[in-house]
């Protein structure tokens, strides 16, 4: 089945895009013709998850094949706190972790990251120190503009050095939402693919763009073209870009030798909805939460000549599987000296197999819920605190389910809340504790939880300490551009995580 030449790998990772954002997943405006076509030619995964309801930990999980609680992308500050990666966080991806590009190098791959890294912005965490050969993009999200006194603007890198900063050299108009970043990221991808095809080197392209993360942006030709407003404009531009990437592979004659997978880092950010946030379809809540809306993702696999067209899989998948599947495509074994949580999806994709495995829903270092088969048990529920909620921060707008979407951290470890996701994908009707169905399902899931906890060795938490001095004041290359800023005195503190 596998061609003699090493298979190229392209992982298209969206930012805060929801399960309900694509026509192929039922979005009513049907504004994603290229992604819908990709699904028609490939395989749609309806039960595909991320490893965390937040950007940084889920990206760390994808590239290591390991849960964030193992690879260090969590905090122990405050129970079940989600910890993303702000500019002043001190930690990042530990040297002890083996990243997918480092391993692919052993099979002769050239690796490029385009877009958002988000696994630490200090020198030791640079992606080119962790297996990537090329980078065009940024260590953080496109937040800002900052004043360069309290907080520096976020740098954009080409390889080892910054080439400018967001809002200064890379314009994003916060009034109109206009920015040409997606076009820059598209061109980078097309150029890299052409160059690799010409050199006959197998390649790994990690296209981690962020137009659908608030503040949402799109380039001029897409502004005002969607029925869904600015967020829809961004989705339409991404859809157009993915279409161009797939067409480029076909025109170069390498589509049958290139495995492409499209997914998102976490669910749509309903805190930014409706203007700047996407749709999680029928699912409960969104980003930041361990309800389905926070962690179930759109996912499409495409590999012409290998994946039968029009496939739909109910395999329980996870972004960590992209690590194991990519290694398998390269003819490599996963590292045997550490626990790998991802599974190889090739038997699923090529032969239609179903592999029995649980999905673990973590928030910070707390196991919040577990899915096995069609059942999902919640051991803890929490959307966000009353204090935040009263300020208008809402991760479940218009979706309150009594006793489920709680604003205090509620423990259910003795009597988990149980849902049947086939009959009730929106997690609205907990099963009766007294029913036989409840008892059988919980017994099975409890065994999986026990097994998981018995073997769990948490990594060193990377997201506990913040220090203004480590922000992007003077990234490499700033001297040439006259863009170095003076850092304040180092003053490390415990990061405060409101949710």
C-alpha positions as CSV (number, residue, x, y, z in Angstrom):
1,X,0.0,0.0,0.0
2,X,2.8,2.4,0.8
3,X,4.8,3.8,-2.1
4,X,8.6,3.2,-2.1
5,X,9.4,6.9,-1.7
6,X,8.9,8.3,1.8
7,X,5.5,9.9,2.1
8,X,5.3,13.7,2.5
9,X,3.2,14.8,5.5
10,X,1.2,18.0,5.7
11,X,-0.6,18.8,9.0
12,X,-3.0,21.7,8.6
13,X,-3.8,22.9,12.2
14,X,-6.4,25.6,12.6
15,X,-6.7,27.8,15.7
16,X,-10.0,27.9,17.6
17,X,-12.0,26.5,14.7
18,X,-15.1,24.6,15.8
19,X,-16.6,21.2,14.7
20,X,-19.5,23.1,13.2
21,X,-17.5,25.5,11.0
22,X,-17.4,23.4,7.8
23,X,-20.1,22.6,5.3
24,X,-19.1,18.9,5.4
25,X,-20.0,18.9,9.2
26,X,-23.3,20.6,8.5
27,X,-22.5,24.4,8.7
28,X,-25.6,25.9,7.0
29,X,-24.0,28.6,4.9
30,X,-21.9,26.0,3.0
31,X,-18.9,28.4,2.6
32,X,-16.1,25.8,2.6
33,X,-16.3,24.2,-0.8
34,X,-12.6,23.2,-0.8
35,X,-12.6,21.6,2.6
36,X,-15.9,19.9,1.7
37,X,-14.3,18.6,-1.5
38,X,-11.3,17.4,0.5
39,X,-13.7,15.5,2.7
40,X,-15.5,14.0,-0.3
41,X,-12.1,12.8,-1.8
42,X,-10.8,11.6,1.6
43,X,-12.1,10.6,5.0
44,X,-14.1,12.6,7.5
45,X,-13.5,11.9,11.2
46,X,-16.7,12.7,13.3
47,X,-15.2,11.7,16.7
48,X,-11.8,13.4,16.6
49,X,-10.5,15.2,19.7
50,X,-7.8,17.4,20.9
51,X,-5.8,16.7,24.0
52,X,-6.6,20.0,25.7
53,X,-9.2,22.7,25.3
54,X,-6.5,25.3,24.8
55,X,-3.9,26.3,22.2
56,X,-0.5,25.6,23.8
57,X,-1.1,22.2,25.5
58,X,-2.9,20.8,22.5
59,X,0.0,21.8,20.2
60,X,2.5,20.3,22.6
61,X,0.4,17.1,22.6
62,X,0.3,16.9,18.8
63,X,4.0,17.3,18.4
64,X,5.0,14.9,21.2
65,X,2.2,12.3,20.9
66,X,1.8,12.7,24.7
67,X,-0.9,14.2,27.0
68,X,0.0,17.7,28.3
69,X,0.1,16.3,31.8
70,X,3.0,14.2,30.7
71,X,4.9,16.7,28.5
72,X,4.7,19.5,31.1
73,X,2.1,21.8,29.4
74,X,0.0,22.4,32.5
75,X,0.0,24.3,35.7
76,X,-0.3,23.2,39.3
77,X,-1.3,26.8,40.4
78,X,-5.0,26.4,41.5
79,X,-7.0,23.3,40.8
80,X,-8.0,22.3,37.2
81,X,-6.7,25.6,35.8
82,X,-6.3,25.9,32.1
83,X,-2.9,27.4,31.3
84,X,-2.3,28.8,27.9
85,X,1.1,30.5,27.1
86,X,1.1,34.3,27.6
87,X,4.2,36.3,26.8
88,X,5.5,36.3,30.4
89,X,5.4,32.6,30.9
90,X,8.8,31.2,31.7
91,X,8.4,27.6,30.6
92,X,8.2,25.9,27.2
93,X,8.7,22.6,25.6
94,X,11.3,20.7,27.6
95,X,14.5,19.3,25.9
96,X,13.6,15.9,27.3
97,X,10.6,15.7,25.0
98,X,11.0,14.2,21.5
99,X,9.1,16.2,18.9
100,X,7.8,14.7,15.7
101,X,10.2,16.8,13.4
102,X,13.2,15.6,15.4
103,X,12.2,12.0,14.8
104,X,11.3,12.5,11.1
105,X,14.8,13.9,10.5
106,X,16.1,10.3,11.0
107,X,14.1,9.3,7.9
108,X,15.6,12.2,5.9
109,X,12.7,14.6,6.1
110,X,13.0,18.4,5.8
111,X,10.6,20.0,8.3
112,X,8.9,23.4,8.2
113,X,6.5,25.2,10.6
114,X,4.4,28.0,9.2
115,X,2.5,30.1,11.7
116,X,2.1,29.8,15.4
117,X,4.5,27.8,17.5
118,X,3.2,28.6,21.0
119,X,5.5,26.1,22.9
120,X,7.6,28.8,24.6
121,X,9.3,31.9,23.2
122,X,12.6,31.9,25.0
123,X,15.8,31.0,23.1
124,X,16.0,27.3,24.2
125,X,12.4,26.7,23.0
126,X,13.0,27.9,19.4
127,X,11.4,25.5,16.9
128,X,14.7,25.1,15.0
129,X,16.2,23.7,18.2
130,X,13.4,21.1,18.3
131,X,13.7,19.5,14.8
132,X,12.3,22.1,12.4
133,X,14.6,23.2,9.6
134,X,12.6,26.3,8.6
135,X,10.1,28.6,10.3
136,X,8.0,31.5,9.2
137,X,5.6,32.7,11.9
138,X,5.4,33.7,15.5
139,X,6.1,32.2,18.9
140,X,2.8,33.6,20.3
141,X,-0.6,34.6,19.2
142,X,-1.2,37.8,17.2
143,X,-2.4,39.7,20.3
144,X,-1.8,43.4,20.6
145,X,-0.9,46.0,19.6
146,X,1.1,46.4,22.8
147,X,2.9,49.7,23.8
148,X,6.5,48.2,23.7
149,X,6.9,49.6,27.3
150,X,4.7,47.5,29.5
151,X,4.5,44.7,26.9
152,X,6.4,44.3,23.7
153,X,4.7,43.6,20.4
154,X,4.9,40.0,19.3
155,X,7.8,39.1,16.9
156,X,7.4,37.3,13.6
157,X,10.4,35.0,12.7
158,X,12.0,33.8,9.5
159,X,14.0,30.8,10.7
160,X,16.4,31.9,13.5
161,X,15.7,35.6,13.5
162,X,12.8,38.0,13.8
163,X,11.8,39.9,10.7
164,X,9.4,42.3,12.4
165,X,6.6,42.6,14.8
166,X,2.8,42.2,14.6
167,X,0.9,45.5,14.1
168,X,4.2,47.3,13.2
169,X,5.6,45.4,10.3
170,X,2.8,42.9,9.9
171,X,-0.3,45.0,9.8
172,X,-3.6,43.9,11.4
173,X,-6.4,46.4,11.3
174,X,-8.5,45.9,14.4
175,X,-11.3,48.1,13.1
176,X,-11.8,46.3,9.7
177,X,-10.2,43.0,10.5
178,X,-7.9,43.3,7.4
179,X,-4.6,41.5,7.4
180,X,-2.8,39.6,4.6
181,X,-1.1,37.1,7.0
182,X,-3.1,34.1,5.6
183,X,-1.9,35.0,2.1
184,X,1.7,35.2,3.4
185,X,1.3,31.8,5.1
186,X,-0.2,30.3,1.9
187,X,2.7,31.5,-0.2
188,X,5.2,30.1,2.3
189,X,3.5,26.7,2.0
190,X,3.4,26.7,-1.8
191,X,7.0,27.8,-2.1
192,X,8.2,25.2,0.4
193,X,6.3,22.4,-1.3
194,X,7.7,23.4,-4.7
195,X,11.3,23.6,-3.4
196,X,11.0,20.1,-1.7
197,X,9.5,18.5,-4.8
198,X,12.4,19.9,-6.9
199,X,15.0,18.5,-4.4
200,X,13.2,15.1,-4.2
201,X,13.4,15.3,-0.4
202,X,10.5,14.0,1.7
203,X,9.0,16.8,3.7
204,X,6.9,17.5,6.8
205,X,4.9,20.8,6.7
206,X,3.1,21.9,9.8
207,X,0.8,24.7,8.7
208,X,-0.4,26.3,12.0
209,X,-2.2,29.4,11.0
210,X,-4.3,31.5,13.3
211,X,-6.8,33.7,11.4
212,X,-9.7,32.2,13.2
213,X,-8.3,33.1,16.7
214,X,-9.7,36.5,18.0
215,X,-8.8,39.1,16.9
216,X,-10.0,37.4,13.7
217,X,-8.6,38.7,10.4
218,X,-8.9,38.2,6.6
219,X,-7.3,39.8,3.6
220,X,-9.1,42.5,1.6
221,X,-10.5,40.2,-1.1
222,X,-12.3,38.1,1.5
223,X,-13.6,40.9,3.8
224,X,-17.4,41.2,3.7
225,X,-17.9,38.1,1.5
226,X,-19.3,35.7,4.1
227,X,-22.9,35.3,5.5
228,X,-21.1,34.7,8.8
229,X,-19.4,38.1,9.2
230,X,-15.7,38.6,9.8
231,X,-15.2,35.1,11.3
232,X,-16.8,33.6,8.2
233,X,-14.5,35.8,6.0
234,X,-11.5,34.2,7.8
235,X,-12.9,30.7,7.3
236,X,-13.5,31.4,3.6
237,X,-9.9,32.5,3.1
238,X,-8.6,29.5,4.9
239,X,-10.8,27.2,2.8
240,X,-9.5,28.9,-0.4
241,X,-5.9,28.5,0.8
242,X,-6.4,24.8,1.6
243,X,-7.8,24.3,-1.9
244,X,-4.7,26.0,-3.4
245,X,-2.4,23.8,-1.4
246,X,-4.1,20.6,-2.5
247,X,-4.3,21.8,-6.1
248,X,-0.6,22.6,-6.0
249,X,0.2,19.0,-4.8
250,X,-1.8,17.7,-7.7
251,X,-0.2,20.0,-10.3
252,X,3.3,18.9,-9.1
253,X,2.2,15.3,-9.4
254,X,2.9,14.5,-5.7
255,X,-0.6,14.3,-4.3
256,X,-0.5,10.5,-4.2
257,X,2.7,10.7,-2.2
258,X,1.5,13.3,0.3
259,X,-0.6,12.6,3.3
260,X,-2.7,15.6,4.4
261,X,-4.6,16.0,7.6
262,X,-6.8,19.0,8.6
263,X,-7.9,19.7,12.1
264,X,-8.1,22.3,14.9
265,X,-6.2,22.9,18.2
266,X,-9.4,23.2,20.3
267,X,-13.1,24.1,20.0
268,X,-14.5,27.4,18.9
269,X,-13.9,30.2,21.4
270,X,-17.5,31.1,22.3
271,X,-16.2,33.9,24.6
272,X,-15.5,35.7,21.2
273,X,-18.8,34.7,19.6
274,X,-20.8,35.6,17.6
275,X,-18.7,38.1,15.8
276,X,-15.2,36.7,16.4
277,X,-15.9,33.1,17.3
278,X,-16.9,29.9,15.4
279,X,-19.5,27.2,15.8
280,X,-19.2,23.9,17.8
281,X,-22.3,22.5,16.0
282,X,-24.6,20.5,18.4
283,X,-22.0,20.3,21.2
284,X,-22.0,21.9,24.6
285,X,-19.9,24.9,25.4
286,X,-16.5,25.6,23.7
287,X,-12.8,26.4,24.1
288,X,-11.5,26.3,27.7
289,X,-14.0,23.6,28.8
290,X,-13.9,19.8,28.7
291,X,-17.4,19.5,27.3
292,X,-17.6,18.3,23.7
293,X,-17.6,21.8,22.3
294,X,-14.2,22.4,23.8
295,X,-12.5,19.3,22.6
296,X,-14.2,17.6,19.6
297,X,-12.7,18.9,16.4
298,X,-13.3,18.9,12.7
299,X,-10.9,16.4,11.1
300,X,-10.3,15.3,7.5
301,X,-7.6,12.9,6.1
302,X,-6.7,13.2,2.4
303,X,-4.3,11.0,0.4
304,X,-5.4,10.4,-3.1
305,X,-4.9,6.8,-4.4
306,X,-4.7,5.5,-0.8
307,X,-7.6,6.7,1.2
308,X,-10.9,5.6,-0.4
309,X,-13.0,8.6,-1.3
310,X,-16.0,9.6,0.7
311,X,-15.1,7.7,3.8
312,X,-16.6,8.6,7.2
313,X,-15.0,7.2,10.3
314,X,-16.3,6.9,13.9
315,X,-12.9,6.0,15.2
316,X,-12.2,7.9,18.4
317,X,-9.2,9.9,17.3
318,X,-6.9,12.5,18.9
319,X,-4.4,15.0,17.7
320,X,-1.8,12.9,19.5
321,X,-2.5,10.2,16.9
322,X,-1.0,12.5,14.2
323,X,2.4,12.0,15.9
324,X,2.2,8.2,15.7
325,X,0.5,8.1,12.3
326,X,3.2,10.4,10.8
327,X,6.0,8.2,12.2
328,X,4.3,5.2,10.7
329,X,4.1,7.0,7.3
330,X,7.8,7.6,7.5
331,X,8.5,4.0,8.4
332,X,9.6,4.8,11.9
333,X,8.7,3.3,15.3
334,X,7.5,5.6,18.1
335,X,10.1,6.1,20.9
336,X,9.9,3.2,23.3
337,X,11.5,4.9,26.4
338,X,8.3,6.9,27.2
339,X,4.6,6.7,27.3
340,X,3.1,7.6,23.9
341,X,-0.7,8.4,24.0
342,X,-1.2,8.6,20.2
343,X,-2.1,5.6,18.1
344,X,-1.3,4.9,14.5
345,X,-4.5,5.7,12.5
346,X,-3.3,4.1,9.2
347,X,-5.3,0.9,9.7
348,X,-8.4,3.0,10.3
349,X,-7.7,5.3,7.3
350,X,-6.6,2.6,4.8
351,X,-8.6,-0.4,5.9
352,X,-11.6,1.0,7.7
353,X,-10.7,-0.6,11.0
354,X,-11.9,0.6,14.4
355,X,-9.5,0.6,17.3
356,X,-10.9,0.5,20.8
357,X,-9.4,3.2,22.9
358,X,-10.5,5.8,25.5
359,X,-10.4,9.6,25.2
360,X,-9.1,11.5,28.3
361,X,-10.3,15.1,28.8
362,X,-7.9,17.0,30.9
363,X,-8.1,20.5,32.2
364,X,-4.7,21.5,33.7
365,X,-3.5,18.5,35.7
366,X,-7.0,17.2,36.5
367,X,-8.7,14.4,34.6
368,X,-12.1,15.9,34.1
369,X,-13.8,13.3,31.9
370,X,-13.3,10.1,30.0
371,X,-15.0,8.8,26.8
372,X,-15.2,5.1,26.0
373,X,-17.3,4.0,23.1
374,X,-20.4,6.2,23.1
375,X,-20.3,6.9,26.8
376,X,-18.7,9.9,28.5
377,X,-18.3,10.1,32.2
378,X,-17.6,13.5,33.9
379,X,-15.5,13.2,37.1
380,X,-15.4,17.0,37.5
381,X,-17.5,19.8,35.9
382,X,-16.6,23.4,35.6
383,X,-17.1,26.0,32.9
384,X,-15.7,29.1,34.7
385,X,-15.8,30.9,38.0
386,X,-18.8,32.9,39.2
387,X,-16.4,35.9,39.5
388,X,-15.5,35.7,35.8
389,X,-19.0,34.9,34.8
390,X,-20.4,37.9,36.5
391,X,-17.9,40.0,34.5
392,X,-19.5,38.7,31.3
393,X,-16.9,36.0,30.5
394,X,-18.9,33.1,29.3
395,X,-17.6,29.9,27.8
396,X,-21.1,28.5,27.3
397,X,-23.3,31.4,26.1
398,X,-27.0,30.5,25.9
399,X,-26.2,26.9,27.0
400,X,-26.7,26.4,30.6
401,X,-27.5,22.8,31.7
402,X,-28.4,22.6,35.4
403,X,-25.8,20.6,37.4
404,X,-23.6,20.2,34.3
405,X,-22.3,23.6,33.3
406,X,-21.2,24.6,36.8
407,X,-19.5,27.8,37.9
408,X,-17.8,26.1,40.9
409,X,-15.5,23.2,40.4
410,X,-17.9,20.3,41.1
411,X,-16.5,16.9,42.0
412,X,-18.3,13.8,40.7
413,X,-15.6,11.2,41.3
414,X,-17.9,8.9,43.4
415,X,-20.9,9.2,41.1
416,X,-19.8,10.4,37.7
417,X,-22.2,12.3,35.4
418,X,-22.7,10.0,32.5
419,X,-23.9,10.8,29.0
420,X,-24.6,8.7,25.9
421,X,-23.1,10.8,23.1
422,X,-25.0,8.9,20.4
423,X,-28.4,9.8,21.7
424,X,-27.3,13.0,23.4
425,X,-24.3,14.7,21.7
426,X,-25.1,18.0,23.4
427,X,-24.6,16.5,27.0
428,X,-28.0,17.7,28.2
429,X,-29.5,14.5,29.7
430,X,-27.3,12.7,32.3
431,X,-28.2,9.1,32.6
432,X,-30.0,8.0,35.8
433,X,-27.6,6.8,38.5
434,X,-30.0,3.9,39.3
435,X,-30.1,2.5,35.8
436,X,-28.3,-0.7,34.8
437,X,-27.0,1.1,31.7
438,X,-25.3,3.6,34.0
439,X,-23.8,1.0,36.3
440,X,-22.3,-1.1,33.4
441,X,-20.8,1.9,31.6
442,X,-19.3,3.5,34.7
443,X,-17.8,0.2,35.8
444,X,-16.0,-0.1,32.4
445,X,-14.8,3.5,32.4
446,X,-13.7,3.4,36.0
447,X,-11.4,0.5,35.1
448,X,-9.8,2.6,32.3
449,X,-9.3,5.5,34.7
450,X,-7.7,3.3,37.3
451,X,-5.3,1.9,34.7
452,X,-4.5,5.3,33.4
453,X,-3.8,6.8,36.9
454,X,-1.7,3.9,38.0
455,X,0.8,4.5,35.2
456,X,0.7,8.3,35.1
457,X,4.0,10.1,35.7
458,X,3.3,13.8,35.4
459,X,6.0,15.9,33.6
460,X,7.6,19.0,35.2
461,X,4.9,21.7,35.0
462,X,6.0,24.4,32.5
463,X,3.3,26.9,33.0
464,X,3.6,27.8,36.7
465,X,6.0,30.7,36.6
466,X,5.6,34.1,34.9
467,X,8.2,36.9,34.6
468,X,7.9,40.1,32.7
469,X,11.6,40.0,31.9
470,X,11.2,36.9,29.6
471,X,8.7,38.6,27.3
472,X,9.7,39.2,23.6
473,X,11.8,42.3,24.3
474,X,14.9,41.5,22.3
475,X,14.4,38.4,20.1
476,X,17.3,37.3,17.9
477,X,17.7,39.6,14.9
478,X,16.3,42.6,16.7
479,X,19.6,44.5,16.5
480,X,19.6,44.5,12.6
481,X,16.1,45.9,12.6
482,X,16.7,48.4,15.4
483,X,13.8,46.7,17.2
484,X,15.4,45.6,20.5
485,X,13.6,46.8,23.6
486,X,14.9,47.1,27.1
487,X,13.7,44.3,29.4
488,X,12.6,45.1,33.0
489,X,14.3,43.6,36.0
490,X,13.6,39.9,36.4
491,X,10.8,39.3,38.9
492,X,9.5,35.7,38.7
493,X,6.1,35.2,40.2
494,X,3.5,32.4,40.3
495,X,1.3,32.9,37.2
496,X,-2.2,33.7,38.0
497,X,-4.7,31.7,36.0
498,X,-8.3,33.0,36.3
499,X,-9.8,30.0,34.5
